[in-house]
Amino acid sequence: METRLQQLCEAYHMPFFKNVLLGGHTTFQIGGKADFWIEINSVEGLSAVLRFCHETGTPHFVMGKGSNVLASDEGYRGVILHLGKEFSGMSVQENHILVCQSGAMLSSVANMAAKHQLSGMEAISGIPGSVGGALCMNAGAYQREMKDIVLSCDYLDASGNLHTLQRNDLNLSYRHSFFTEHSDCIICSVKIQLQPDNSGAIRARMSEYAECRKSKQPLNYPSAGSTFKRPKGDFASRLIDLCGLKGFRVGGAQVSEKHAGFVININRATCEEVLRLCGYVQNKVLEKTGYILELEPVLLGIQQEDFLCN
Ligand SMILES: Cc1cc2nc3c(=O)[nH]c(=O)nc-3n(C[C@H](O)[C@H](O)[C@H](O)COP(=O)(O)OP(=O)(O)OC[C@H]3O[C@@H](n4cnc5c(N)ncnc54)[C@H](O)[C@@H]3O)c2cc1C
């Protein structure tokens, strides 16, 4: 299997790596080795690899910037398909439409929009990660979400066939999309509808949002952003704070003192430590407030149930 996969990558000029440490590719800086890692650089190459994985039953996982992934200490027994800078083209089209490949950084797309006097991405411009990851998670901040600007996307299904989905068929809701429902489908490109505005005003709004993030979030520590989804009717950070859990630690993982909604990696935390900490927080919040907190980061190579919550 390995030789055939490597030959396929060579045929499509896609870099192929073995035993890649996931901790080096996730913003949490956590995770053991993945068996195989492919730098995707074309739709044709991605389609061929997907077909191969489908026919051989090889497990695979698509990774953008790894900013919402918590990877197992044991790593991943399969192939990581990385959509990054080799897959990050973008262009401005007529009628204030922007088209980008899914590996493009959301911040780069927002910067290009500002340069072309196009407004609509300011509030989400500071969210780390790729456009593909942002659409999959329906990422959002400051009352704006990907849902508000996306027009359509092209994606490959598990057999490597290309399809287009229009906005209304994307099932976008809070941290949810067609792609969280179908994790074997991969977004290739995204069409975004923006509005004309003055570049200076757009950039000023982007700076304001960036300042706001810097003042509220523990950006100097590795994390995956908000660790828990917002429960209906309240905020995870408020509930965690209410339970007196700010600063609570398990090994190298800690509930941030600055923002209780963030679990941070303060000293070479393991995935196990993060999940034990999260289990403890979930239990305490449930006990004290009746709210069920759900994890937001996507777990890779592991399930939370694998750990005892104490
Ligand atoms: C400091 C910090 C702040 C954050 N702030 C916010 C915030 O304000 N709002 C917010 O919503 N999130 C926030 N996040 C979380 C994260 O940045 C977003 O979820 C982001 O959109 C994930 O993009 P990514 O490229 O890193 O995706 P990854 O983490 O690599 O992947 C996330 C999920 O998307 C899937 N995926 C990735 N690319 C594709 C693709 N091309 N096709 C199909 N599926 C794909 C992956 O398989 C995985 O299931 C924050 C994270 C950090 C570290």
The ligand as an SDF file (V2000), in Angstrom:
LIG
                    3D

 53 58  0  0  0  0  0  0  0  0999 V2000
   -6.1780   31.2310   19.0730 C   0  0  0  0  0  0  0  0  0  0  0  0
   -7.3780   30.6460   18.3490 C   0  0  0  0  0  0  0  0  0  0  0  0
   -8.4990   31.4240   18.1880 C   0  0  0  0  0  0  0  0  0  0  0  0
   -9.6280   30.9060   17.5240 C   0  0  0  0  0  0  0  0  0  0  0  0
  -10.7190   31.7010   17.3680 N   0  0  0  0  0  0  0  0  0  0  0  0
  -11.7960   31.2170   16.7100 C   0  0  0  0  0  0  0  0  0  0  0  0
  -12.9500   32.0390   16.5230 C   0  0  0  0  0  0  0  0  0  0  0  0
  -13.0030   33.2070   16.9140 O   0  0  0  0  0  0  0  0  0  0  0  0
  -14.0220   31.4940   15.8880 N   0  0  0  0  0  0  0  0  0  0  0  0
  -14.0030   30.2160   15.4160 C   0  0  0  0  0  0  0  0  0  0  0  0
  -15.0100   29.7860   14.8300 O   0  0  0  0  0  0  0  0  0  0  0  0
  -12.9270   29.4060   15.5760 N   0  0  0  0  0  0  0  0  0  0  0  0
  -11.8290   29.8820   16.2010 C   0  0  0  0  0  0  0  0  0  0  0  0
  -10.7290   29.0760   16.3630 N   0  0  0  0  0  0  0  0  0  0  0  0
  -10.7670   27.6860   15.8790 C   0  0  0  0  0  0  0  0  0  0  0  0
  -10.1930   27.5050   14.4370 C   0  0  0  0  0  0  0  0  0  0  0  0
   -9.2920   28.5480   14.1550 O   0  0  0  0  0  0  0  0  0  0  0  0
  -11.2920   27.4760   13.3710 C   0  0  0  0  0  0  0  0  0  0  0  0
  -12.1830   26.4150   13.5860 O   0  0  0  0  0  0  0  0  0  0  0  0
  -10.6910   27.3630   11.9670 C   0  0  0  0  0  0  0  0  0  0  0  0
  -11.6610   27.7190   11.0320 O   0  0  0  0  0  0  0  0  0  0  0  0
  -10.1510   25.9730   11.6260 C   0  0  0  0  0  0  0  0  0  0  0  0
   -9.4380   26.0530   10.3900 O   0  0  0  0  0  0  0  0  0  0  0  0
   -8.2040   25.0760   10.0990 P   0  0  0  0  0  0  0  0  0  0  0  0
   -7.7480   25.2830    8.7020 O   0  0  0  0  0  0  0  0  0  0  0  0
   -7.1650   25.2300   11.1320 O   0  0  0  0  0  0  0  0  0  0  0  0
   -8.9190   23.6680   10.2130 O   0  0  0  0  0  0  0  0  0  0  0  0
   -8.3380   22.3560   10.9310 P   0  0  0  0  0  0  0  0  0  0  0  0
   -8.1740   22.6310   12.3820 O   0  0  0  0  0  0  0  0  0  0  0  0
   -7.1600   21.8560   10.2000 O   0  0  0  0  0  0  0  0  0  0  0  0
   -9.5700   21.3750   10.7340 O   0  0  0  0  0  0  0  0  0  0  0  0
  -10.7830   21.5770   11.4110 C   0  0  0  0  0  0  0  0  0  0  0  0
  -11.8410   20.6330   10.8110 C   0  0  0  0  0  0  0  0  0  0  0  0
  -12.1020   21.0350    9.4710 O   0  0  0  0  0  0  0  0  0  0  0  0
  -11.8580   19.9570    8.5740 C   0  0  0  0  0  0  0  0  0  0  0  0
  -11.3170   20.5220    7.3470 N   0  0  0  0  0  0  0  0  0  0  0  0
  -10.2130   21.3060    7.2030 C   0  0  0  0  0  0  0  0  0  0  0  0
  -10.0540   21.6310    5.9160 N   0  0  0  0  0  0  0  0  0  0  0  0
  -11.0610   21.0310    5.2240 C   0  0  0  0  0  0  0  0  0  0  0  0
  -11.4200   20.9630    3.8460 C   0  0  0  0  0  0  0  0  0  0  0  0
  -10.7100   21.5830    2.8990 N   0  0  0  0  0  0  0  0  0  0  0  0
  -12.5100   20.2310    3.4980 N   0  0  0  0  0  0  0  0  0  0  0  0
  -13.2530   19.6020    4.4440 C   0  0  0  0  0  0  0  0  0  0  0  0
  -12.9580   19.6270    5.7590 N   0  0  0  0  0  0  0  0  0  0  0  0
  -11.8650   20.3260    6.1440 C   0  0  0  0  0  0  0  0  0  0  0  0
  -10.8580   19.0430    9.2930 C   0  0  0  0  0  0  0  0  0  0  0  0
  -10.9160   17.7150    8.8270 O   0  0  0  0  0  0  0  0  0  0  0  0
  -11.3640   19.1780   10.7330 C   0  0  0  0  0  0  0  0  0  0  0  0
  -12.4630   18.3330   10.9180 O   0  0  0  0  0  0  0  0  0  0  0  0
   -9.5960   29.5770   17.0120 C   0  0  0  0  0  0  0  0  0  0  0  0
   -8.4300   28.8000   17.1730 C   0  0  0  0  0  0  0  0  0  0  0  0
   -7.3320   29.3340   17.8160 C   0  0  0  0  0  0  0  0  0  0  0  0
   -6.0730   28.4850   17.9450 C   0  0  0  0  0  0  0  0  0  0  0  0
  1  2  1  0
  2  3  1  0
  2 52  2  0
  3  4  2  0
  4  5  1  0
  4 50  1  0
  5  6  2  0
  6  7  1  0
  6 13  1  0
  7  8  2  0
  7  9  1  0
  9 10  1  0
 10 11  2  0
 10 12  1  0
 12 13  2  0
 13 14  1  0
 14 15  1  0
 14 50  1  0
 15 16  1  0
 16 17  1  0
 16 18  1  0
 18 19  1  0
 18 20  1  0
 20 21  1  0
 20 22  1  0
 22 23  1  0
 23 24  1  0
 24 25  2  0
 24 26  1  0
 24 27  1  0
 27 28  1  0
 28 29  2  0
 28 30  1  0
 28 31  1  0
 31 32  1  0
 32 33  1  0
 33 34  1  0
 33 48  1  0
 34 35  1  0
 35 36  1  0
 35 46  1  0
 36 37  1  0
 36 45  1  0
 37 38  2  0
 38 39  1  0
 39 40  1  0
 39 45  2  0
 40 41  1  0
 40 42  2  0
 42 43  1  0
 43 44  2  0
 44 45  1  0
 46 47  1  0
 46 48  1  0
 48 49  1  0
 50 51  2  0
 51 52  1  0
 52 53  1  0
M  END
$$$$
